[in-house]
Amino acid sequence: MAKRRINEQQKRRIHQRQQQLREKSDQILKNISEHGLGAEQSGQVITNFGQSLIVEDTDRKVFRCFARQNLGPIVCGDRVIWQQDKKNENVGVIVAVAARETLLQKPGFGGKLKPMAANIDQIVIVSSILPEPNPYLIDRYLVASENLPATPIILLNKIDLLSSKNHSLVEDIETEYSRVGYQVVKTSQTLGTGFDFLLNVLKNKTSIFVGLSGVGKSSLIKHLLPEQDMRIGQVSEATGEGTHTTTNSTLYHLPSGGKLIDSPGVRDFGLWNISADDVLHGFKELQPYIGKCRFANCAHQSEPRCAIHTALSEKKISLQRFKHYQKMVAEYVE
C-alpha cells in the first residue's frame, strides 16, 4: 500500500492543531488537579476521542478521562490506572498505562504506523459468499494475526447465497484452512445460523473483526450486540461527547461473555514493516521445515535441497498457500 504523503502546509496545520489540543488538555488537567483527585483505580479504555478518552471502571461505569503527559498514545483496549475528579464524578485523570499484550496498528500519514486497539486476543477475518472470498487476502490477514500475535478465526458470512457456481470455492476454503488448523465459522443472518457457535468462539476473549467493505461486518456486530445503541447512549450521557462512537474504535461487552472491539478503520489492517522471517512465521504449516534446508540462508525460492520445496513436492503443504507466501515476500518485504 502506498504511503499517504502530506505537504508542508498540511504538516503545519496538523502541528498547530495538536498544539492547541495539548494546551487545552493541559488546562483541563490543571483544573482537575485543583479540585483534588480520588484514589487510584483500575480501568480500561473503551474509546478514544483524541483529547479525551472514555474509561470503564470495574463495575462497567464509564468516565471521561484526560491523560497525564508523557504516557504516549493511548488506545481502545488499553488497561489503565486512573483517578476520579472529586468535584465532577464523571471526569478523571489517567496516570499510568499497563503493558500491552498486543497492539493493532495501521499506516497513517507518511507511512507512520498509527495504533488502533490494544490487548486483542482474536482477529476474526470476515469474508462473504458475495463478494467472493479472496484466499490471498485471507492469508494476508492470517500472517498479520500470527505476528501480532492473536488467534485468527476465519468467518464466512452470507452462506445463504451459496450456489452451484460458488459452492466448490467455499468448500475448498473451509477444507484448506481447517487442514492447516484454523477455525472456520459460517454465518447467515437470513438463515439465522452460525451465531450460537460464533458467540461460543468469542466467549471470554477480546476480539476484533477485519475484512473488506461489503462482507457484512457491521450487520454481524449489530446482531451480536443488541444493546450497542444503548451503550453509545450511556457513553454520550456520561461524557458529553455526542453519539459519534461509530467513527472510533469502541469496546463492547458481549451478552454471552467476552469483549468485541468495533473499529471502522480496521479493514486497513495488514502487512507493514514486515520481514521475510515474519512472513514465513505467518504460514504456520511451513514452520516445521524452518532450519532444515541445505543452506542456512535459504530463501525458499529455487535453492537446492530446500525443505519447504521438498514438502511441497510431497504434497504436505498447499501449493496455493506456498505461492501466497512467495507473493507476500515479493510484495511486502523491502
TILO-162839 format. One record per atom (N, C-alpha, C): x, y, z; atom name. Coordinates in steps of 0.05 Angstrom, whole numbers. Layout:
N
x/y/z/site
X/Y/Z/CA
...
***
This chain:
334
x/y/z/site
17/-24/0/N
0/0/0/CA
18/25/0/C
11/45/-17/N
27/69/-18/CA
24/86/7/C
46/99/13/N
45/116/37/CA
29/141/31/C
14/151/51/N
-2/175/48/CA
17/199/53/C
23/214/33/N
42/236/36/CA
27/262/42/C
39/279/58/N
27/305/65/CA
48/327/59/C
38/350/50/N
56/372/44/CA
62/388/69/C
80/408/66/N
89/424/89/CA
66/439/102/C
48/450/86/N
25/465/96/CA
7/447/114/C
2/423/104/N
-14/404/120/CA
0/396/146/C
27/393/144/N
42/387/168/CA
40/409/189/C
41/435/180/N
39/457/198/CA
11/458/211/C
-9/453/195/N
-37/453/205/CA
-40/431/226/C
-30/407/220/N
-32/385/239/CA
-17/392/265/C
7/403/262/N
23/410/286/CA
8/432/303/C
-3/452/289/N
-18/473/304/CA
-42/462/318/C
-56/444/305/N
-80/432/317/CA
-72/415/341/C
-51/399/338/N
-42/383/360/CA
-33/400/384/C
-19/423/378/N
-11/441/399/CA
-35/453/414/C
-55/461/399/N
-79/472/411/CA
-93/451/429/C
-94/427/420/N
-107/406/436/CA
-90/400/461/C
-63/400/459/N
-47/395/482/CA
-51/417/503/C
-51/442/493/N
-55/465/512/CA
-82/463/526/C
-103/456/511/N
-130/453/522/CA
-130/431/543/C
-118/408/536/N
-117/386/554/CA
-101/392/579/C
-79/407/576/N
-63/415/599/CA
-79/433/618/C
-95/451/607/N
-112/468/624/CA
-133/452/639/C
-145/433/625/N
-165/416/638/CA
-153/400/660/C
-129/388/655/N
-115/373/676/CA
-108/391/700/C
-101/415/695/N
-94/434/716/CA
-119/440/733/C
-142/444/720/N
-166/450/735/CA
-175/426/752/C
-172/401/740/N
-180/377/755/CA
-162/374/779/C
-136/379/776/N
-117/376/798/CA
-124/395/821/C
-133/419/814/N
-141/438/834/CA
-165/429/850/C
-182/413/837/N
-206/403/851/CA
-198/381/871/C
-177/366/865/N
-169/343/881/CA
-177/317/868/C
-161/297/871/N
-166/271/859/CA
-170/249/879/C
-186/229/872/N
-192/207/889/CA
-169/186/887/C
-174/163/899/N
-154/142/900/CA
-150/130/872/C
-126/119/867/N
-121/105/842/CA
-138/80/839/C
-148/76/815/N
-164/52/809/CA
-159/42/781/C
-165/16/777/N
-161/4/751/CA
-184/10/732/C
-178/11/706/N
-199/15/686/CA
-189/6/659/C
-207/7/639/N
-200/0/612/CA
-211/21/593/C
-195/30/574/N
-204/50/554/CA
-223/36/535/C
-247/47/532/N
-266/35/513/CA
-269/51/488/C
-260/76/488/N
-259/91/463/CA
-242/115/467/C
-231/127/445/N
-213/149/447/CA
-223/171/428/C
-229/195/439/N
-238/218/423/CA
-216/237/417/C
-191/229/422/N
-168/247/416/CA
-160/262/441/C
-175/283/447/N
-169/300/470/CA
-176/285/496/C
-198/271/495/N
-207/256/519/CA
-211/227/512/C
-210/210/533/N
-214/181/529/CA
-237/173/548/C
-251/152/539/N
-273/141/555/CA
-263/116/569/C
-263/117/596/N
-252/95/612/CA
-275/81/627/C
-274/55/627/N
-294/39/641/CA
-282/28/667/C
-296/31/689/N
-285/20/714/CA
-292/-9/717/C
-286/-21/739/N
-290/-50/743/CA
-320/-56/745/C
-337/-36/750/N
-366/-40/751/CA
-379/-33/724/C
-363/-28/703/N
-371/-21/676/CA
-385/6/675/C
-380/23/694/N
-389/51/692/CA
-368/67/677/C
-377/86/660/N
-359/100/642/CA
-353/128/652/C
-328/137/647/N
-319/164/655/CA
-303/177/633/C
-305/203/631/N
-289/218/612/CA
-263/225/626/C
-241/216/614/N
-215/219/627/CA
-195/233/608/C
-176/246/621/N
-154/260/607/CA
-128/248/617/C
-109/245/598/N
-84/231/605/CA
-62/250/613/C
-47/242/633/N
-23/256/640/CA
-3/257/617/C
14/277/617/N
34/279/596/CA
54/255/597/C
66/250/574/N
88/230/572/CA
78/201/575/C
52/196/572/N
43/169/573/CA
42/156/545/C
47/172/525/N
46/162/498/CA
18/158/488/C
14/148/463/N
-12/144/452/CA
-28/123/469/C
-52/129/475/N
-70/110/490/CA
-93/103/472/C
-99/77/470/N
-119/68/450/CA
-141/51/463/C
-161/46/448/N
-183/28/457/CA
-171/1/465/C
-179/-9/488/N
-170/-34/498/CA
-147/-32/518/C
-135/-8/519/N
-113/-5/539/CA
-123/-7/567/C
-108/-21/584/N
-114/-22/613/CA
-98/0/627/C
-112/15/643/N
-100/39/655/CA
-105/41/685/C
-90/59/697/N
-95/67/725/CA
-104/96/723/C
-126/102/737/N
-137/129/735/CA
-148/138/762/C
-152/165/764/N
-163/177/789/CA
-186/194/782/C
-207/193/799/N
-232/208/794/CA
-230/237/805/C
-241/255/790/N
-243/283/798/CA
-263/285/821/C
-254/297/844/N
-272/298/867/CA
-295/317/863/C
-292/336/845/N
-314/356/840/CA
-334/346/820/C
-324/333/799/N
-341/323/777/CA
-338/293/776/C
-357/278/785/N
-354/249/787/CA
-353/234/761/C
-360/248/739/N
-359/235/712/CA
-332/239/698/C
-313/253/712/N
-287/260/700/CA
-265/248/716/C
-243/242/702/N
-219/231/715/CA
-194/236/700/C
-172/227/712/N
-145/231/700/CA
-131/203/699/C
-121/197/675/N
-105/172/671/CA
-77/178/680/C
-66/162/698/N
-39/168/708/CA
-19/146/700/C
-28/124/690/N
-10/103/681/CA
-24/84/661/C
-8/71/644/N
-18/52/625/CA
-4/26/629/C
-19/4/631/N
-6/-22/636/CA
7/-32/610/C
26/-50/613/N
40/-62/590/CA
19/-76/572/C
22/-73/546/N
3/-85/527/CA
11/-113/520/C
-8/-130/517/N
-3/-157/507/CA
-1/-157/477/C
-17/-141/464/N
-17/-138/435/CA
-24/-110/428/C
-15/-101/404/N
-23/-74/394/CA
-28/-75/365/C
-53/-69/357/N
-61/-69/329/CA
-56/-41/317/C
-42/-40/294/N
-35/-14/282/CA
-42/-14/253/C
-44/10/242/N
-48/14/213/CA
-32/38/204/C
-25/40/178/N
-9/63/169/CA
-25/89/169/C
-12/110/178/N
-24/136/177/CA
-9/154/157/C
-9/180/161/N
5/198/143/CA
34/192/142/C
46/193/118/N
74/188/114/CA
83/160/119/C
64/141/121/N
71/114/126/CA
76/107/155/C
74/127/173/N
79/122/201/CA
56/106/213/C
62/85/228/N
42/68/239/CA
26/82/261/C
-1/78/260/N
-19/91/279/CA
-32/69/296/C
-29/70/323/N
-41/50/340/CA
-72/52/339/C
-85/29/338/N
-114/28/336/CA
-128/16/360/C
-118/-7/369/N
-130/-21/391/CA
-109/-39/405/C
-113/-44/431/N
-94/-59/446/CA
-107/-83/460/C
-90/-102/467/N
-97/-125/483/CA
-119/-142/470/C
-115/-148/445/N
-134/-164/429/CA
-125/-193/430/C
-143/-211/435/N
-137/-240/436/CA
-142/-253/409/C
-163/-244/394/N
-171/-257/370/CA
-177/-237/348/C
-169/-244/323/N
-175/-229/299/CA
-195/-246/283/C
-219/-236/279/N
-240/-250/264/CA
-239/-239/235/C
-229/-256/217/N
-226/-249/189/CA
-252/-255/174/C
-267/-233/167/N
-293/-237/155/CA
-292/-235/125/C
-301/-257/112/N
-306/-257/83/CA
-336/-264/79/C
-345/-261/55/N
-373/-267/49/CA
-374/-283/23/C
-397/-296/19/N
-401/-311/-5/CA
-402/-292/-29/C
-415/-269/-26/N
-415/-248/-46/CA
-410/-222/-31/C
-389/-206/-37/N
-369/-212/-57/CA
-353/-237/-50/C
-343/-250/-71/N
-330/-276/-68/CA
-305/-275/-50/C
-301/-295/-33/N
-278/-295/-16/CA
-252/-294/-31/C
-232/-281/-20/N
-206/-278/-33/CA
-185/-292/-15/C
-176/-316/-22/N
-157/-330/-5/CA
-131/-316/0/C
-121/-300/-20/N
-97/-285/-15/CA
-100/-264/6/C
-123/-250/6/N
-129/-230/27/CA
-131/-244/54/C
-145/-267/55/N
-147/-282/80/CA
-119/-289/90/C
-101/-298/72/N
-74/-305/81/CA
-58/-281/91/C
-63/-258/79/N
-50/-233/89/CA
-58/-228/117/C
-84/-229/123/N
-94/-225/150/CA
-84/-246/169/C
-81/-271/160/N
-71/-292/177/CA
-42/-287/185/C
-25/-278/165/N
2/-272/171/CA
4/-249/192/C
-12/-228/187/N
-12/-206/206/CA
-21/-214/234/C
-41/-232/235/N
-51/-241/261/CA
-30/-258/275/C
-17/-276/261/N
3/-293/273/CA
26/-277/285/C
32/-254/272/N
55/-238/281/CA
47/-218/302/C
21/-214/307/N
13/-194/327/CA
23/-201/355/C
19/-224/368/N
4/-247/358/CA
-25/-247/369/C
-43/-257/353/N
-71/-261/362/CA
-82/-285/347/C
-100/-299/359/N
-112/-323/347/CA
-131/-314/324/C
-126/-323/299/N
-144/-316/277/CA
-167/-336/275/C
-191/-325/270/N
-215/-340/264/CA
-224/-332/237/C
-230/-352/219/N
-240/-346/193/CA
-270/-348/193/C
-284/-326/185/N
-313/-326/185/CA
-323/-322/157/C
-339/-341/147/N
-352/-339/121/CA
-381/-331/125/C
-387/-307/117/N
-414/-296/122/CA
-432/-298/97/C
-458/-295/101/N
-477/-295/79/CA
-478/-322/65/C
-477/-344/80/N
-477/-370/68/CA
-504/-377/55/C
-524/-361/60/N
-550/-365/46/CA
-547/-360/16/C
-525/-347/8/N
-520/-341/-20/CA
-504/-362/-35/C
-500/-385/-21/N
-486/-407/-34/CA
-501/-417/-59/C
-486/-422/-80/N
-499/-432/-105/CA
-481/-453/-117/C
-490/-464/-139/N
-473/-485/-153/CA
-447/-472/-164/C
-448/-446/-169/N
-424/-433/-180/CA
-403/-428/-159/C
-410/-422/-134/N
-390/-415/-114/CA
-387/-435/-92/C
-402/-457/-93/N
-402/-477/-72/CA
-374/-490/-69/C
-362/-496/-92/N
-336/-510/-91/CA
-314/-492/-80/C
-315/-466/-86/N
-295/-447/-75/CA
-297/-446/-45/C
-321/-443/-35/N
-325/-441/-6/CA
-317/-467/8/C
-324/-490/-5/N
-317/-516/6/CA
-287/-519/7/C
-273/-510/-14/N
-244/-512/-15/CA
-231/-495/7/C
-242/-471/11/N
-231/-453/32/CA
-234/-465/59/C
-258/-476/65/N
-263/-489/91/CA
-244/-513/95/C
-241/-529/75/N
-224/-553/77/CA
-195/-545/80/C
-186/-525/64/N
-157/-517/65/CA
-149/-506/92/C
-165/-487/103/N
-157/-474/128/CA
-162/-491/152/C
-182/-509/151/N
-186/-528/173/CA
-163/-547/174/C
-153/-555/151/N
-130/-574/149/CA
-105/-561/162/C
-101/-535/157/N
-78/-522/169/CA
-81/-519/199/C
-106/-518/209/N
-110/-516/238/CA
-126/-492/246/C
-138/-477/227/N
-153/-454/234/CA
-183/-461/237/C
-196/-446/255/N
-224/-450/259/CA
-240/-434/239/C
-259/-447/225/N
-275/-434/205/CA
-304/-433/215/C
-316/-409/215/N
-344/-406/224/CA
-360/-396/200/C
-384/-407/197/N
-402/-399/175/CA
-428/-387/187/C
-435/-363/177/N
-459/-350/188/CA
-477/-340/166/C
-502/-336/174/N
-522/-323/156/CA
-544/-311/173/C
-548/-285/170/N
-570/-272/184/CA
-596/-280/172/C
-597/-284/146/N
-622/-291/132/CA
-631/-318/142/C
-613/-338/145/N
-620/-364/155/CA
-619/-366/186/C
-607/-346/198/N
-605/-346/228/CA
-586/-368/238/C
-566/-375/223/N
-549/-397/231/CA
-520/-388/237/C
-507/-403/254/N
-479/-398/260/CA
-473/-380/283/C
-493/-366/293/N
-487/-345/314/CA
-482/-357/341/C
-496/-379/348/N
-490/-392/374/CA
-461/-402/374/C
-453/-414/352/N
-426/-424/351/CA
-405/-401/352/C
-412/-379/338/N
-394/-356/337/CA
-391/-344/365/C
-414/-341/379/N
-413/-330/406/CA
-396/-347/425/C
-397/-373/421/N
-381/-391/437/CA
-351/-387/431/C
-344/-382/405/N
-317/-377/397/CA
-306/-351/409/C
-324/-331/412/N
-316/-305/422/CA
-317/-303/452/C
-328/-323/466/N
-332/-322/495/CA
-305/-320/509/C
-304/-302/529/N
-281/-298/547/CA
-256/-289/532/C
-259/-278/508/N
-237/-267/493/CA
-243/-238/485/C
-222/-223/478/N
-226/-196/466/CA
-220/-199/437/C
-240/-194/420/N
-238/-199/392/CA
-243/-174/376/C
-234/-174/351/N
-239/-152/332/CA
-243/-164/305/C
-262/-152/289/N
-268/-162/263/CA
-252/-146/242/C
-241/-160/222/N
-228/-147/199/CA
-240/-158/174/C
-237/-143/152/N
-248/-151/127/CA
-256/-128/110/C
-260/-132/84/N
-266/-111/66/CA
-295/-101/69/C
-301/-78/59/N
-328/-67/59/CA
-346/-86/43/C
-370/-89/52/N
-390/-105/38/CA
-392/-134/47/C
-374/-143/65/N
-375/-170/74/CA
-395/-174/97/C
-406/-152/108/N
-426/-155/129/CA
-416/-152/157/C
-393/-139/161/N
-383/-136/189/CA
-402/-120/207/C
-412/-98/196/N
-430/-81/212/CA
-455/-96/220/C
-467/-111/202/N
-491/-126/208/CA
-486/-148/228/C
-462/-161/226/N
-455/-181/245/CA
-452/-170/273/C
-439/-147/275/N
-435/-134/301/CA
-461/-125/313/C
-479/-114/297/N
-505/-106/307/CA
-521/-130/318/C
-518/-153/304/N
-532/-178/312/CA
-520/-188/338/C
-494/-186/341/N
-481/-196/365/CA
-484/-177/389/C
-489/-151/383/N
-490/-131/404/CA
-517/-117/403/C
-539/-130/412/N
-565/-118/411/CA
-568/-93/427/C
-550/-89/447/N
-552/-65/464/CA
-531/-44/457/C
-521/-46/432/N
-499/-28/423/CA
-508/2/425/C
-532/8/414/N
-542/35/414/CA
-546/46/443/C
-554/28/461/N
-558/36/489/CA
-531/43/501/C
-510/27/494/N
-484/32/505/CA
-473/59/494/C
-477/65/469/N
-468/90/457/CA
-482/113/472/C
-508/110/478/N
-523/130/493/CA
-512/135/521/C
-504/113/534/N
-492/116/561/CA
-466/131/560/C
-449/125/540/N
-424/140/536/CA
-429/169/531/C
-449/175/514/N
-455/203/507/CA
-465/218/531/C
-482/205/547/N
-494/219/570/CA
-473/225/591/C
-455/205/595/N
-435/209/617/CA
-413/228/609/C
-407/230/583/N
-383/245/575/CA
-389/270/559/C
-413/273/549/N
-420/296/533/CA
-406/296/506/C
-398/273/496/N
-383/271/471/CA
-401/265/447/C
-427/266/450/N
-444/261/427/CA
-446/231/421/C
-456/225/397/N
-461/197/390/CA
-444/187/367/C
-420/198/365/N
-403/191/342/CA
-383/169/348/C
-389/152/367/N
-370/130/373/CA
-367/111/350/C
-386/112/331/N
-384/94/308/CA
-360/101/290/C
-348/125/293/N
-325/132/278/CA
-299/127/293/C
-301/116/317/N
-278/110/334/CA
-278/80/341/C
-254/69/346/N
-253/42/357/CA
-267/42/384/C
-286/24/388/N
-301/23/413/CA
-304/-5/423/C
-300/-9/449/N
-301/-36/461/CA
-329/-40/473/C
-340/-64/467/N
-367/-72/478/CA
-364/-99/492/C
-383/-104/510/N
-384/-129/524/CA
-405/-146/510/C
-398/-171/503/N
-417/-189/490/CA
-436/-201/512/C
-462/-204/506/N
-481/-214/526/CA
-473/-241/537/C
-461/-258/521/N
-454/-285/530/CA
-426/-287/541/C
-412/-264/544/N
-385/-264/554/CA
-365/-257/532/C
-343/-244/540/N
-324/-235/520/CA
-328/-206/513/C
-308/-195/499/N
-309/-167/490/CA
-305/-166/460/C
-317/-146/448/N
-314/-142/419/CA
-308/-113/414/C
-286/-108/399/N
-279/-81/391/CA
-289/-76/363/C
-306/-55/361/N
-316/-47/335/CA
-299/-24/325/C
-284/-29/303/N
-266/-9/293/CA
-271/-5/263/C
-283/18/255/N
-290/22/227/CA
-266/22/209/C
-242/31/219/N
-219/33/202/CA
-202/8/201/C
-211/-14/213/N
-194/-37/216/CA
-191/-53/190/C
-206/-46/169/N
-202/-60/144/CA
-175/-54/131/C
-162/-33/141/N
-135/-26/130/CA
-113/-42/144/C
-121/-57/164/N
-101/-73/179/CA
-88/-93/160/C
-62/-95/161/N
-49/-113/142/CA
-19/-115/148/C
-3/-116/127/N
26/-121/129/CA
42/-96/123/C
57/-87/144/N
75/-64/140/CA
99/-69/158/C
122/-59/149/N
147/-62/164/CA
152/-91/172/C
149/-109/152/N
150/-137/158/CA
174/-149/144/C
186/-169/156/N
210/-183/145/CA
202/-209/132/C
221/-221/117/N
216/-247/105/CA
211/-268/126/C
225/-266/149/N
221/-285/171/CA
193/-282/183/C
183/-257/184/N
156/-253/195/CA
135/-266/177/C
139/-263/150/N
120/-275/131/CA
121/-305/134/C
145/-316/136/N
148/-345/139/CA
134/-355/165/C
138/-339/187/N
126/-346/212/CA
95/-346/210/C
84/-329/192/N
55/-327/189/CA
42/-350/176/C
58/-367/162/N
47/-392/150/CA
55/-415/168/C
38/-421/187/N
46/-439/208/CA
52/-468/199/C
41/-476/176/N
47/-503/166/CA
75/-505/155/C
88/-481/150/N
115/-481/140/CA
136/-481/162/C
127/-475/186/N
146/-472/209/CA
161/-498/215/C
149/-522/213/N
164/-546/219/CA
189/-550/201/C
190/-536/178/N
212/-540/159/CA
234/-519/162/C
229/-499/179/N
249/-478/183/CA
275/-490/195/C
297/-484/183/N
323/-494/193/CA
331/-521/183/C
314/-533/165/N
320/-560/155/CA
329/-559/126/C
333/-535/115/N
343/-533/87/CA
373/-538/86/C
383/-543/63/N
412/-547/59/CA
428/-522/68/C
418/-498/59/N
432/-473/65/CA
417/-459/88/C
433/-448/106/N
422/-434/129/CA
406/-409/121/C
415/-396/99/N
402/-372/90/CA
383/-377/67/C
372/-401/65/N
354/-409/43/CA
330/-390/42/C
324/-379/19/N
302/-361/15/CA
277/-376/5/C
279/-403/2/N
256/-420/-5/CA
245/-411/-32/C
263/-405/-51/N
254/-398/-78/CA
261/-420/-97/C
287/-422/-104/N
296/-443/-123/CA
321/-457/-113/C
328/-454/-88/N
353/-466/-77/CA
351/-496/-76/C
373/-510/-80/N
373/-539/-79/CA
368/-549/-50/C
355/-572/-48/N
350/-585/-22/CA
337/-566/-2/C
317/-551/-12/N
301/-534/5/CA
279/-552/18/C
278/-552/44/N
259/-570/58/CA
230/-563/52/C
225/-537/48/N
197/-530/41/CA
189/-539/13/C
208/-537/-6/N
202/-546/-33/CA
198/-577/-33/C
214/-590/-16/N
211/-619/-14/CA
183/-626/-4/C
175/-612/17/N
148/-617/29/CA
126/-610/8/C
131/-590/-8/N
112/-583/-29/CA
110/-605/-50/C
132/-616/-58/N
132/-638/-78/CA
119/-663/-67/C
120/-667/-40/N
108/-690/-27/CA
79/-684/-19/C
69/-660/-28/N
41/-651/-23/CA
34/-650/7/C
55/-643/23/N
50/-640/52/CA
40/-612/58/C
45/-593/40/N
35/-566/43/CA
21/-558/17/C
4/-537/20/N
-13/-528/-2/CA
3/-511/-22/C
0/-517/-48/N
13/-502/-69/CA
2/-473/-69/C
-24/-470/-66/N
-35/-443/-66/CA
-24/-426/-42/C
-23/-438/-19/N
-12/-423/5/CA
17/-417/1/C
33/-435/-11/N
61/-430/-15/CA
65/-407/-35/C
48/-407/-57/N
50/-385/-76/CA
43/-359/-63/C
24/-359/-44/N
17/-335/-30/CA
40/-325/-12/C
54/-345/0/N
77/-338/16/CA
98/-323/-1/C
104/-335/-25/N
124/-323/-43/CA
115/-295/-52/C
89/-292/-58/N
78/-267/-67/CA
81/-245/-46/C
76/-253/-21/N
77/-233/1/CA
106/-224/6/C
125/-243/4/N
153/-236/7/CA
161/-216/-15/C
152/-221/-39/N
159/-203/-62/CA
145/-176/-59/C
121/-176/-48/N
104/-152/-48/CA
110/-134/-24/C
116/-146/0/N
117/-130/24/CA
144/-128/37/C
163/-146/30/N
189/-145/43/CA
207/-127/26/C
218/-107/39/N
236/-88/25/CA
264/-99/22/C
***
